[in-house]
Amino acid sequence: MTDADLKALFAEDAPPVRDPKFSAAVMEEVIRRRFVTDMALLAMATTAGAFLIWAIWPTLAPLVAPLRDGLATLGACITVDAVAVALLERSVIPVRRRNHG
């Protein structure tokens, strides 16, 4: 057997050639589809929740009216806390760890 014969024989079992651009394009499309699916699911859940609240609001309104002032204050505090966490989270500098391997 010559070298050409051996190369032809081994070429049959060689892994396929990889194309990084094609792989990146396929993964981008997979991620895009997942994102669209997630957004559609969240939109449906939000719409269903809004419809549920709208449907039961006549029953809830008399129960919530006495709590309105306290809930407004609580909502304001939660909003301020959420904004503070969001702003402080961005300012944290991640620490890089050295690999001692």
Gaussian input, Z-matrix of N, CA and C with variables (Angstrom, degrees):
# hf/3-21g

backbone

0 1
 N
 C     1     B1
 C     2     B2     1     A1
 N     3     B3     2     A2     1     D1
 C     4     B4     3     A3     2     D2
 C     5     B5     4     A4     3     D3
 N     6     B6     5     A5     4     D4
 C     7     B7     6     A6     5     D5
 C     8     B8     7     A7     6     D6
 N     9     B9     8     A8     7     D7
 C    10    B10     9     A9     8     D8
 C    11    B11    10    A10     9     D9
 N    12    B12    11    A11    10    D10
 C    13    B13    12    A12    11    D11
 C    14    B14    13    A13    12    D12
 N    15    B15    14    A14    13    D13
 C    16    B16    15    A15    14    D14
 C    17    B17    16    A16    15    D15
 N    18    B18    17    A17    16    D16
 C    19    B19    18    A18    17    D17
 C    20    B20    19    A19    18    D18
 N    21    B21    20    A20    19    D19
 C    22    B22    21    A21    20    D20
 C    23    B23    22    A22    21    D21
 N    24    B24    23    A23    22    D22
 C    25    B25    24    A24    23    D23
 C    26    B26    25    A25    24    D24
 N    27    B27    26    A26    25    D25
 C    28    B28    27    A27    26    D26
 C    29    B29    28    A28    27    D27
 N    30    B30    29    A29    28    D28
 C    31    B31    30    A30    29    D29
 C    32    B32    31    A31    30    D30
 N    33    B33    32    A32    31    D31
 C    34    B34    33    A33    32    D32
 C    35    B35    34    A34    33    D33
 N    36    B36    35    A35    34    D34
 C    37    B37    36    A36    35    D35
 C    38    B38    37    A37    36    D36
 N    39    B39    38    A38    37    D37
 C    40    B40    39    A39    38    D38
 C    41    B41    40    A40    39    D39
 N    42    B42    41    A41    40    D40
 C    43    B43    42    A42    41    D41
 C    44    B44    43    A43    42    D42
 N    45    B45    44    A44    43    D43
 C    46    B46    45    A45    44    D44
 C    47    B47    46    A46    45    D45
 N    48    B48    47    A47    46    D46
 C    49    B49    48    A48    47    D47
 C    50    B50    49    A49    48    D48
 N    51    B51    50    A50    49    D49
 C    52    B52    51    A51    50    D50
 C    53    B53    52    A52    51    D51
 N    54    B54    53    A53    52    D52
 C    55    B55    54    A54    53    D53
 C    56    B56    55    A55    54    D54
 N    57    B57    56    A56    55    D55
 C    58    B58    57    A57    56    D56
 C    59    B59    58    A58    57    D57
 N    60    B60    59    A59    58    D58
 C    61    B61    60    A60    59    D59
 C    62    B62    61    A61    60    D60
 N    63    B63    62    A62    61    D61
 C    64    B64    63    A63    62    D62
 C    65    B65    64    A64    63    D63
 N    66    B66    65    A65    64    D64
 C    67    B67    66    A66    65    D65
 C    68    B68    67    A67    66    D66
 N    69    B69    68    A68    67    D67
 C    70    B70    69    A69    68    D68
 C    71    B71    70    A70    69    D69
 N    72    B72    71    A71    70    D70
 C    73    B73    72    A72    71    D71
 C    74    B74    73    A73    72    D72
 N    75    B75    74    A74    73    D73
 C    76    B76    75    A75    74    D74
 C    77    B77    76    A76    75    D75
 N    78    B78    77    A77    76    D76
 C    79    B79    78    A78    77    D77
 C    80    B80    79    A79    78    D78
 N    81    B81    80    A80    79    D79
 C    82    B82    81    A81    80    D80
 C    83    B83    82    A82    81    D81
 N    84    B84    83    A83    82    D82
 C    85    B85    84    A84    83    D83
 C    86    B86    85    A85    84    D84
 N    87    B87    86    A86    85    D85
 C    88    B88    87    A87    86    D86
 C    89    B89    88    A88    87    D87
 N    90    B90    89    A89    88    D88
 C    91    B91    90    A90    89    D89
 C    92    B92    91    A91    90    D90
 N    93    B93    92    A92    91    D91
 C    94    B94    93    A93    92    D92
 C    95    B95    94    A94    93    D93
 N    96    B96    95    A95    94    D94
 C    97    B97    96    A96    95    D95
 C    98    B98    97    A97    96    D96
 N    99    B99    98    A98    97    D97
 C   100   B100    99    A99    98    D98
 C   101   B101   100   A100    99    D99
 N   102   B102   101   A101   100   D100
 C   103   B103   102   A102   101   D101
 C   104   B104   103   A103   102   D102
 N   105   B105   104   A104   103   D103
 C   106   B106   105   A105   104   D104
 C   107   B107   106   A106   105   D105
 N   108   B108   107   A107   106   D106
 C   109   B109   108   A108   107   D107
 C   110   B110   109   A109   108   D108
 N   111   B111   110   A110   109   D109
 C   112   B112   111   A111   110   D110
 C   113   B113   112   A112   111   D111
 N   114   B114   113   A113   112   D112
 C   115   B115   114   A114   113   D113
 C   116   B116   115   A115   114   D114
 N   117   B117   116   A116   115   D115
 C   118   B118   117   A117   116   D116
 C   119   B119   118   A118   117   D117
 N   120   B120   119   A119   118   D118
 C   121   B121   120   A120   119   D119
 C   122   B122   121   A121   120   D120
 N   123   B123   122   A122   121   D121
 C   124   B124   123   A123   122   D122
 C   125   B125   124   A124   123   D123
 N   126   B126   125   A125   124   D124
 C   127   B127   126   A126   125   D125
 C   128   B128   127   A127   126   D126
 N   129   B129   128   A128   127   D127
 C   130   B130   129   A129   128   D128
 C   131   B131   130   A130   129   D129
 N   132   B132   131   A131   130   D130
 C   133   B133   132   A132   131   D131
 C   134   B134   133   A133   132   D132
 N   135   B135   134   A134   133   D133
 C   136   B136   135   A135   134   D134
 C   137   B137   136   A136   135   D135
 N   138   B138   137   A137   136   D136
 C   139   B139   138   A138   137   D137
 C   140   B140   139   A139   138   D138
 N   141   B141   140   A140   139   D139
 C   142   B142   141   A141   140   D140
 C   143   B143   142   A142   141   D141
 N   144   B144   143   A143   142   D142
 C   145   B145   144   A144   143   D143
 C   146   B146   145   A145   144   D144
 N   147   B147   146   A146   145   D145
 C   148   B148   147   A147   146   D146
 C   149   B149   148   A148   147   D147
 N   150   B150   149   A149   148   D148
 C   151   B151   150   A150   149   D149
 C   152   B152   151   A151   150   D150
 N   153   B153   152   A152   151   D151
 C   154   B154   153   A153   152   D152
 C   155   B155   154   A154   153   D153
 N   156   B156   155   A155   154   D154
 C   157   B157   156   A156   155   D155
 C   158   B158   157   A157   156   D156
 N   159   B159   158   A158   157   D157
 C   160   B160   159   A159   158   D158
 C   161   B161   160   A160   159   D159
 N   162   B162   161   A161   160   D160
 C   163   B163   162   A162   161   D161
 C   164   B164   163   A163   162   D162
 N   165   B165   164   A164   163   D163
 C   166   B166   165   A165   164   D164
 C   167   B167   166   A166   165   D165
 N   168   B168   167   A167   166   D166
 C   169   B169   168   A168   167   D167
 C   170   B170   169   A169   168   D168
 N   171   B171   170   A170   169   D169
 C   172   B172   171   A171   170   D170
 C   173   B173   172   A172   171   D171
 N   174   B174   173   A173   172   D172
 C   175   B175   174   A174   173   D173
 C   176   B176   175   A175   174   D174
 N   177   B177   176   A176   175   D175
 C   178   B178   177   A177   176   D176
 C   179   B179   178   A178   177   D177
 N   180   B180   179   A179   178   D178
 C   181   B181   180   A180   179   D179
 C   182   B182   181   A181   180   D180
 N   183   B183   182   A182   181   D181
 C   184   B184   183   A183   182   D182
 C   185   B185   184   A184   183   D183
 N   186   B186   185   A185   184   D184
 C   187   B187   186   A186   185   D185
 C   188   B188   187   A187   186   D186
 N   189   B189   188   A188   187   D187
 C   190   B190   189   A189   188   D188
 C   191   B191   190   A190   189   D189
 N   192   B192   191   A191   190   D190
 C   193   B193   192   A192   191   D191
 C   194   B194   193   A193   192   D192
 N   195   B195   194   A194   193   D193
 C   196   B196   195   A195   194   D194
 C   197   B197   196   A196   195   D195
 N   198   B198   197   A197   196   D196
 C   199   B199   198   A198   197   D197
 C   200   B200   199   A199   198   D198
 N   201   B201   200   A200   199   D199
 C   202   B202   201   A201   200   D200
 C   203   B203   202   A202   201   D201
 N   204   B204   203   A203   202   D202
 C   205   B205   204   A204   203   D203
 C   206   B206   205   A205   204   D204
 N   207   B207   206   A206   205   D205
 C   208   B208   207   A207   206   D206
 C   209   B209   208   A208   207   D207
 N   210   B210   209   A209   208   D208
 C   211   B211   210   A210   209   D209
 C   212   B212   211   A211   210   D210
 N   213   B213   212   A212   211   D211
 C   214   B214   213   A213   212   D212
 C   215   B215   214   A214   213   D213
 N   216   B216   215   A215   214   D214
 C   217   B217   216   A216   215   D215
 C   218   B218   217   A217   216   D216
 N   219   B219   218   A218   217   D217
 C   220   B220   219   A219   218   D218
 C   221   B221   220   A220   219   D219
 N   222   B222   221   A221   220   D220
 C   223   B223   222   A222   221   D221
 C   224   B224   223   A223   222   D222
 N   225   B225   224   A224   223   D223
 C   226   B226   225   A225   224   D224
 C   227   B227   226   A226   225   D225
 N   228   B228   227   A227   226   D226
 C   229   B229   228   A228   227   D227
 C   230   B230   229   A229   228   D228
 N   231   B231   230   A230   229   D229
 C   232   B232   231   A231   230   D230
 C   233   B233   232   A232   231   D231
 N   234   B234   233   A233   232   D232
 C   235   B235   234   A234   233   D233
 C   236   B236   235   A235   234   D234
 N   237   B237   236   A236   235   D235
 C   238   B238   237   A237   236   D236
 C   239   B239   238   A238   237   D237
 N   240   B240   239   A239   238   D238
 C   241   B241   240   A240   239   D239
 C   242   B242   241   A241   240   D240
 N   243   B243   242   A242   241   D241
 C   244   B244   243   A243   242   D242
 C   245   B245   244   A244   243   D243
 N   246   B246   245   A245   244   D244
 C   247   B247   246   A246   245   D245
 C   248   B248   247   A247   246   D246
 N   249   B249   248   A248   247   D247
 C   250   B250   249   A249   248   D248
 C   251   B251   250   A250   249   D249
 N   252   B252   251   A251   250   D250
 C   253   B253   252   A252   251   D251
 C   254   B254   253   A253   252   D252
 N   255   B255   254   A254   253   D253
 C   256   B256   255   A255   254   D254
 C   257   B257   256   A256   255   D255
 N   258   B258   257   A257   256   D256
 C   259   B259   258   A258   257   D257
 C   260   B260   259   A259   258   D258
 N   261   B261   260   A260   259   D259
 C   262   B262   261   A261   260   D260
 C   263   B263   262   A262   261   D261
 N   264   B264   263   A263   262   D262
 C   265   B265   264   A264   263   D263
 C   266   B266   265   A265   264   D264
 N   267   B267   266   A266   265   D265
 C   268   B268   267   A267   266   D266
 C   269   B269   268   A268   267   D267
 N   270   B270   269   A269   268   D268
 C   271   B271   270   A270   269   D269
 C   272   B272   271   A271   270   D270
 N   273   B273   272   A272   271   D271
 C   274   B274   273   A273   272   D272
 C   275   B275   274   A274   273   D273
 N   276   B276   275   A275   274   D274
 C   277   B277   276   A276   275   D275
 C   278   B278   277   A277   276   D276
 N   279   B279   278   A278   277   D277
 C   280   B280   279   A279   278   D278
 C   281   B281   280   A280   279   D279
 N   282   B282   281   A281   280   D280
 C   283   B283   282   A282   281   D281
 C   284   B284   283   A283   282   D282
 N   285   B285   284   A284   283   D283
 C   286   B286   285   A285   284   D284
 C   287   B287   286   A286   285   D285
 N   288   B288   287   A287   286   D286
 C   289   B289   288   A288   287   D287
 C   290   B290   289   A289   288   D288
 N   291   B291   290   A290   289   D289
 C   292   B292   291   A291   290   D290
 C   293   B293   292   A292   291   D291
 N   294   B294   293   A293   292   D292
 C   295   B295   294   A294   293   D293
 C   296   B296   295   A295   294   D294
 N   297   B297   296   A296   295   D295
 C   298   B298   297   A297   296   D296
 C   299   B299   298   A298   297   D297
 N   300   B300   299   A299   298   D298
 C   301   B301   300   A300   299   D299
 C   302   B302   301   A301   300   D300

   B1=1.4380
   B2=1.5167
   B3=1.2883
   B4=1.4582
   B5=1.5294
   B6=1.3096
   B7=1.4721
   B8=1.5255
   B9=1.3131
   B10=1.4620
   B11=1.5258
   B12=1.3426
   B13=1.4617
   B14=1.5292
   B15=1.3291
   B16=1.4530
   B17=1.5343
   B18=1.3377
   B19=1.4646
   B20=1.5238
   B21=1.3126
   B22=1.4664
   B23=1.5196
   B24=1.3328
   B25=1.4589
   B26=1.5301
   B27=1.3296
   B28=1.4592
   B29=1.5282
   B30=1.3132
   B31=1.4643
   B32=1.5275
   B33=1.3199
   B34=1.4567
   B35=1.5308
   B36=1.3378
   B37=1.4615
   B38=1.5306
   B39=1.3109
   B40=1.4625
   B41=1.5313
   B42=1.3266
   B43=1.4749
   B44=1.5315
   B45=1.3201
   B46=1.4533
   B47=1.5273
   B48=1.3005
   B49=1.4577
   B50=1.5243
   B51=1.3189
   B52=1.4664
   B53=1.5249
   B54=1.3266
   B55=1.4576
   B56=1.5298
   B57=1.3397
   B58=1.4625
   B59=1.5342
   B60=1.3140
   B61=1.4717
   B62=1.5249
   B63=1.3164
   B64=1.4595
   B65=1.5240
   B66=1.3356
   B67=1.4645
   B68=1.5221
   B69=1.3312
   B70=1.4627
   B71=1.5267
   B72=1.3305
   B73=1.4631
   B74=1.5330
   B75=1.3276
   B76=1.4649
   B77=1.5263
   B78=1.3319
   B79=1.4600
   B80=1.5249
   B81=1.3235
   B82=1.4657
   B83=1.5301
   B84=1.3141
   B85=1.4674
   B86=1.5323
   B87=1.3269
   B88=1.4670
   B89=1.5224
   B90=1.3237
   B91=1.4668
   B92=1.5197
   B93=1.3203
   B94=1.4692
   B95=1.5321
   B96=1.3171
   B97=1.4693
   B98=1.5252
   B99=1.3354
   B100=1.4582
   B101=1.5261
   B102=1.3311
   B103=1.4564
   B104=1.5245
   B105=1.3250
   B106=1.4642
   B107=1.5283
   B108=1.3308
   B109=1.4672
   B110=1.5255
   B111=1.3391
   B112=1.4611
   B113=1.5286
   B114=1.3183
   B115=1.4668
   B116=1.5258
   B117=1.3211
   B118=1.4642
   B119=1.5237
   B120=1.3313
   B121=1.4658
   B122=1.5230
   B123=1.3342
   B124=1.4603
   B125=1.5259
   B126=1.3241
   B127=1.4635
   B128=1.5293
   B129=1.3250
   B130=1.4687
   B131=1.5311
   B132=1.3368
   B133=1.4624
   B134=1.5282
   B135=1.3192
   B136=1.4583
   B137=1.5169
   B138=1.3160
   B139=1.4637
   B140=1.5297
   B141=1.3223
   B142=1.4684
   B143=1.5304
   B144=1.3258
   B145=1.4595
   B146=1.5199
   B147=1.3305
   B148=1.4670
   B149=1.5281
   B150=1.3207
   B151=1.4574
   B152=1.5245
   B153=1.3329
   B154=1.4631
   B155=1.5255
   B156=1.3227
   B157=1.4647
   B158=1.5278
   B159=1.3232
   B160=1.4659
   B161=1.5307
   B162=1.3296
   B163=1.4594
   B164=1.5261
   B165=1.3331
   B166=1.4647
   B167=1.5262
   B168=1.3239
   B169=1.4590
   B170=1.5325
   B171=1.3326
   B172=1.4683
   B173=1.5341
   B174=1.3017
   B175=1.4618
   B176=1.5286
   B177=1.3337
   B178=1.4657
   B179=1.5225
   B180=1.3255
   B181=1.4640
   B182=1.5313
   B183=1.3279
   B184=1.4735
   B185=1.5347
   B186=1.3173
   B187=1.4656
   B188=1.5238
   B189=1.3240
   B190=1.4591
   B191=1.5325
   B192=1.3243
   B193=1.4674
   B194=1.5294
   B195=1.3181
   B196=1.4779
   B197=1.5347
   B198=1.3118
   B199=1.4673
   B200=1.5238
   B201=1.3140
   B202=1.4577
   B203=1.5267
   B204=1.3217
   B205=1.4655
   B206=1.5257
   B207=1.3060
   B208=1.4627
   B209=1.5154
   B210=1.3274
   B211=1.4647
   B212=1.5203
   B213=1.3252
   B214=1.4636
   B215=1.5183
   B216=1.3149
   B217=1.4628
   B218=1.5235
   B219=1.3146
   B220=1.4582
   B221=1.5261
   B222=1.3130
   B223=1.4641
   B224=1.5169
   B225=1.3268
   B226=1.4662
   B227=1.5265
   B228=1.3216
   B229=1.4742
   B230=1.5245
   B231=1.3021
   B232=1.4683
   B233=1.5256
   B234=1.3235
   B235=1.4580
   B236=1.5237
   B237=1.3401
   B238=1.4685
   B239=1.5231
   B240=1.3129
   B241=1.4680
   B242=1.5253
   B243=1.3181
   B244=1.4703
   B245=1.5204
   B246=1.3223
   B247=1.4670
   B248=1.5228
   B249=1.3178
   B250=1.4651
   B251=1.5251
   B252=1.3115
   B253=1.4695
   B254=1.5190
   B255=1.3294
   B256=1.4681
   B257=1.5231
   B258=1.3272
   B259=1.4676
   B260=1.5206
   B261=1.3133
   B262=1.4565
   B263=1.5191
   B264=1.3156
   B265=1.4598
   B266=1.5232
   B267=1.2982
   B268=1.4703
   B269=1.5127
   B270=1.3138
   B271=1.4547
   B272=1.5246
   B273=1.3007
   B274=1.4639
   B275=1.5248
   B276=1.3290
   B277=1.4589
   B278=1.5170
   B279=1.3404
   B280=1.4678
   B281=1.5285
   B282=1.3095
   B283=1.4579
   B284=1.5252
   B285=1.3192
   B286=1.4706
   B287=1.5212
   B288=1.2923
   B289=1.4519
   B290=1.5155
   B291=1.3016
   B292=1.4554
   B293=1.5105
   B294=1.3168
   B295=1.4470
   B296=1.5226
   B297=1.3037
   B298=1.4533
   B299=1.5301
   B300=1.3408
   B301=1.4496
   B302=1.4397
   A1=109.53
   A2=114.47
   A3=119.50
   A4=109.39
   A5=114.05
   A6=119.06
   A7=111.30
   A8=117.77
   A9=121.13
   A10=110.54
   A11=116.16
   A12=119.64
   A13=111.09
   A14=116.13
   A15=119.94
   A16=111.61
   A17=116.18
   A18=119.86
   A19=110.76
   A20=117.33
   A21=121.03
   A22=110.01
   A23=116.97
   A24=120.97
   A25=111.14
   A26=116.84
   A27=120.78
   A28=112.42
   A29=117.67
   A30=121.12
   A31=111.11
   A32=117.10
   A33=120.46
   A34=111.67
   A35=116.99
   A36=121.44
   A37=113.38
   A38=117.84
   A39=121.45
   A40=109.74
   A41=116.47
   A42=118.69
   A43=109.93
   A44=116.69
   A45=119.00
   A46=111.12
   A47=115.43
   A48=121.03
   A49=108.48
   A50=116.26
   A51=120.35
   A52=109.57
   A53=114.07
   A54=120.64
   A55=107.70
   A56=117.92
   A57=119.90
   A58=113.20
   A59=117.82
   A60=119.91
   A61=110.59
   A62=116.90
   A63=120.45
   A64=110.23
   A65=116.54
   A66=120.46
   A67=110.98
   A68=116.65
   A69=120.21
   A70=110.90
   A71=116.77
   A72=120.05
   A73=111.00
   A74=117.03
   A75=120.67
   A76=110.14
   A77=117.36
   A78=120.27
   A79=111.18
   A80=117.37
   A81=120.69
   A82=110.80
   A83=116.45
   A84=120.21
   A85=111.00
   A86=117.06
   A87=120.64
   A88=109.81
   A89=116.67
   A90=120.83
   A91=110.32
   A92=117.24
   A93=120.77
   A94=110.77
   A95=117.21
   A96=120.24
   A97=111.21
   A98=116.89
   A99=120.13
   A100=110.91
   A101=116.01
   A102=120.18
   A103=110.83
   A104=116.89
   A105=120.90
   A106=109.99
   A107=116.81
   A108=120.70
   A109=110.87
   A110=116.96
   A111=120.65
   A112=111.15
   A113=117.32
   A114=120.40
   A115=110.90
   A116=117.36
   A117=120.19
   A118=110.35
   A119=116.58
   A120=120.61
   A121=111.31
   A122=116.81
   A123=120.20
   A124=111.59
   A125=117.47
   A126=120.59
   A127=110.69
   A128=116.32
   A129=119.33
   A130=110.95
   A131=117.29
   A132=120.38
   A133=110.68
   A134=117.06
   A135=120.90
   A136=111.08
   A137=116.19
   A138=120.46
   A139=110.49
   A140=116.62
   A141=119.95
   A142=110.49
   A143=117.12
   A144=120.19
   A145=111.96
   A146=116.53
   A147=120.22
   A148=110.69
   A149=116.98
   A150=120.33
   A151=110.87
   A152=116.91
   A153=120.75
   A154=110.72
   A155=116.63
   A156=119.55
   A157=110.47
   A158=116.55
   A159=120.30
   A160=110.50
   A161=116.87
   A162=120.78
   A163=112.21
   A164=117.53
   A165=119.23
   A166=112.94
   A167=118.49
   A168=120.48
   A169=113.58
   A170=120.75
   A171=118.68
   A172=112.54
   A173=117.21
   A174=120.46
   A175=111.07
   A176=116.82
   A177=121.01
   A178=113.65
   A179=118.23
   A180=121.49
   A181=112.67
   A182=120.33
   A183=118.81
   A184=112.74
   A185=117.83
   A186=120.84
   A187=112.07
   A188=116.75
   A189=121.81
   A190=111.41
   A191=118.30
   A192=121.58
   A193=113.18
   A194=120.71
   A195=119.06
   A196=113.19
   A197=117.51
   A198=121.41
   A199=112.94
   A200=117.44
   A201=122.12
   A202=112.65
   A203=119.15
   A204=121.41
   A205=111.67
   A206=116.53
   A207=120.00
   A208=112.53
   A209=116.34
   A210=119.70
   A211=111.43
   A212=117.78
   A213=120.00
   A214=110.44
   A215=117.15
   A216=121.05
   A217=110.66
   A218=116.34
   A219=120.51
   A220=111.00
   A221=116.92
   A222=121.14
   A223=111.93
   A224=116.81
   A225=120.40
   A226=110.47
   A227=117.34
   A228=120.75
   A229=111.31
   A230=116.70
   A231=120.17
   A232=110.45
   A233=117.50
   A234=121.06
   A235=110.96
   A236=116.79
   A237=120.35
   A238=110.03
   A239=117.60
   A240=120.70
   A241=111.61
   A242=117.35
   A243=120.53
   A244=111.01
   A245=117.53
   A246=120.75
   A247=110.18
   A248=117.51
   A249=120.84
   A250=110.91
   A251=117.19
   A252=120.34
   A253=110.65
   A254=117.28
   A255=120.46
   A256=110.92
   A257=117.36
   A258=119.94
   A259=111.79
   A260=117.67
   A261=120.43
   A262=112.38
   A263=117.11
   A264=120.21
   A265=110.97
   A266=117.89
   A267=121.54
   A268=111.87
   A269=117.95
   A270=119.95
   A271=113.34
   A272=117.71
   A273=120.81
   A274=109.19
   A275=116.18
   A276=121.53
   A277=108.19
   A278=117.37
   A279=118.54
   A280=111.04
   A281=115.43
   A282=121.33
   A283=108.26
   A284=115.64
   A285=119.51
   A286=108.71
   A287=115.39
   A288=119.98
   A289=109.27
   A290=114.90
   A291=120.04
   A292=109.27
   A293=115.49
   A294=120.40
   A295=108.40
   A296=117.23
   A297=121.37
   A298=112.06
   A299=115.67
   A300=120.38
   A301=112.82
   D1=138.90
   D2=179.75
   D3=-94.85
   D4=172.13
   D5=178.06
   D6=-62.58
   D7=-36.28
   D8=179.32
   D9=-64.58
   D10=-39.52
   D11=178.21
   D12=-65.53
   D13=-41.78
   D14=179.18
   D15=-65.48
   D16=-41.99
   D17=178.38
   D18=-62.57
   D19=-40.56
   D20=178.93
   D21=-66.75
   D22=-38.56
   D23=179.59
   D24=-67.11
   D25=-44.72
   D26=179.66
   D27=-73.43
   D28=-25.05
   D29=179.81
   D30=-65.01
   D31=-27.82
   D32=178.78
   D33=-65.91
   D34=-31.89
   D35=-179.03
   D36=-97.89
   D37=2.03
   D38=-177.96
   D39=-70.55
   D40=145.60
   D41=177.27
   D42=-66.72
   D43=155.49
   D44=179.94
   D45=-65.85
   D46=153.70
   D47=178.83
   D48=-69.65
   D49=136.41
   D50=-178.36
   D51=-96.71
   D52=139.33
   D53=178.02
   D54=-118.26
   D55=105.51
   D56=-176.57
   D57=-61.50
   D58=-35.42
   D59=-179.91
   D60=-66.67
   D61=-40.69
   D62=178.76
   D63=-66.26
   D64=-44.16
   D65=179.01
   D66=-61.00
   D67=-42.47
   D68=178.84
   D69=-64.68
   D70=-40.19
   D71=179.63
   D72=-65.58
   D73=-40.29
   D74=179.12
   D75=-65.93
   D76=-45.46
   D77=179.81
   D78=-64.63
   D79=-36.81
   D80=176.86
   D81=-62.23
   D82=-41.48
   D83=178.80
   D84=-67.25
   D85=-38.98
   D86=177.89
   D87=-62.64
   D88=-45.29
   D89=-180.00
   D90=-65.18
   D91=-40.70
   D92=179.10
   D93=-62.06
   D94=-42.59
   D95=179.25
   D96=-65.21
   D97=-41.23
   D98=177.29
   D99=-62.38
   D100=-41.53
   D101=179.56
   D102=-62.20
   D103=-46.27
   D104=179.93
   D105=-62.91
   D106=-41.52
   D107=178.27
   D108=-62.88
   D109=-44.61
   D110=178.91
   D111=-63.12
   D112=-42.35
   D113=179.89
   D114=-65.60
   D115=-38.76
   D116=178.14
   D117=-65.26
   D118=-41.89
   D119=178.39
   D120=-63.47
   D121=-44.05
   D122=178.38
   D123=-64.95
   D124=-38.41
   D125=178.22
   D126=-64.20
   D127=-42.08
   D128=178.78
   D129=-66.00
   D130=-41.67
   D131=179.86
   D132=-65.20
   D133=-39.85
   D134=178.33
   D135=-65.40
   D136=-43.02
   D137=179.18
   D138=-64.29
   D139=-42.49
   D140=179.02
   D141=-64.55
   D142=-41.78
   D143=178.27
   D144=-64.31
   D145=-42.14
   D146=178.18
   D147=-63.59
   D148=-41.67
   D149=178.69
   D150=-64.29
   D151=-40.24
   D152=179.15
   D153=-63.29
   D154=-45.19
   D155=178.66
   D156=-63.38
   D157=-42.02
   D158=178.20
   D159=-60.72
   D160=-40.30
   D161=-176.83
   D162=-69.68
   D163=-37.05
   D164=-176.86
   D165=-98.07
   D166=1.17
   D167=-177.32
   D168=-59.28
   D169=-41.62
   D170=179.00
   D171=-57.62
   D172=-30.08
   D173=177.90
   D174=-79.39
   D175=-36.94
   D176=-176.58
   D177=-79.95
   D178=-27.86
   D179=-173.71
   D180=-55.34
   D181=-47.38
   D182=179.42
   D183=-65.22
   D184=-28.50
   D185=-179.81
   D186=-77.62
   D187=-31.55
   D188=-175.24
   D189=-86.57
   D190=-24.79
   D191=-175.90
   D192=-54.89
   D193=-45.88
   D194=179.52
   D195=-66.53
   D196=-24.40
   D197=-177.97
   D198=-90.71
   D199=-1.12
   D200=-171.04
   D201=-55.36
   D202=-47.88
   D203=-176.95
   D204=-65.41
   D205=-44.45
   D206=178.96
   D207=-65.73
   D208=-38.50
   D209=179.31
   D210=-69.32
   D211=-32.94
   D212=177.79
   D213=-65.20
   D214=-42.95
   D215=178.09
   D216=-64.92
   D217=-43.55
   D218=178.14
   D219=-62.39
   D220=-42.57
   D221=178.28
   D222=-62.37
   D223=-40.04
   D224=178.17
   D225=-64.77
   D226=-41.90
   D227=179.29
   D228=-64.72
   D229=-42.70
   D230=179.03
   D231=-64.58
   D232=-39.03
   D233=178.74
   D234=-63.71
   D235=-45.74
   D236=178.52
   D237=-61.58
   D238=-42.48
   D239=178.14
   D240=-62.51
   D241=-43.17
   D242=-179.22
   D243=-64.32
   D244=-40.49
   D245=178.32
   D246=-65.83
   D247=-41.54
   D248=179.17
   D249=-62.85
   D250=-44.09
   D251=178.48
   D252=-63.07
   D253=-42.90
   D254=-179.37
   D255=-63.58
   D256=-41.07
   D257=-179.96
   D258=-71.21
   D259=-41.07
   D260=-179.03
   D261=-71.78
   D262=-29.89
   D263=-179.99
   D264=-65.50
   D265=-34.40
   D266=-179.64
   D267=-72.73
   D268=-27.79
   D269=-174.42
   D270=-84.82
   D271=-9.09
   D272=-179.70
   D273=-74.15
   D274=128.52
   D275=179.78
   D276=-93.01
   D277=121.29
   D278=-179.43
   D279=-67.78
   D280=140.69
   D281=179.59
   D282=-91.16
   D283=128.38
   D284=178.32
   D285=-87.44
   D286=133.10
   D287=179.11
   D288=-99.04
   D289=141.17
   D290=178.20
   D291=-81.50
   D292=141.04
   D293=176.64
   D294=-90.13
   D295=113.23
   D296=-177.13
   D297=-93.81
   D298=22.20
   D299=-175.10
   D300=-73.31

